[in-house]
Amino acid sequence: MTQYNDLVERRRLYLKAEEWGQGVKQHYACKGGVGDLGYGMGYFIYYNNGEIRKVKKSGYDIVRLADPIDVVMDNYIRSDK
């Protein structure tokens, strides 16, 4: 039964990193001009998985898609958890 330990640990890490990635990393608001980041002005939410959303009255736009899960897992390992 110990031959599956690596697979189980990898899956555990995958699930933890996936949950961690959905957490909010920072909130950012910008007024006027093109904005500091080039995404325009507005209110942005950054997630641990790299996704950036621009909040609007009617919902939100995804400005940047989330990173691949391998990158998120590496970032999770390097984070303070």
PyMOL commands that set and color helices and strands:
alter all, ss='L'
color gray80, all
select helices_A, chain A and resi 2-21+69-78
alter helices_A, ss='H'
color red, helices_A
select strands_A, chain A and resi 24-30+42-47+52-56+59-64
alter strands_A, ss='S'
color yellow, strands_A
deselect
rebuild
show_as cartoon
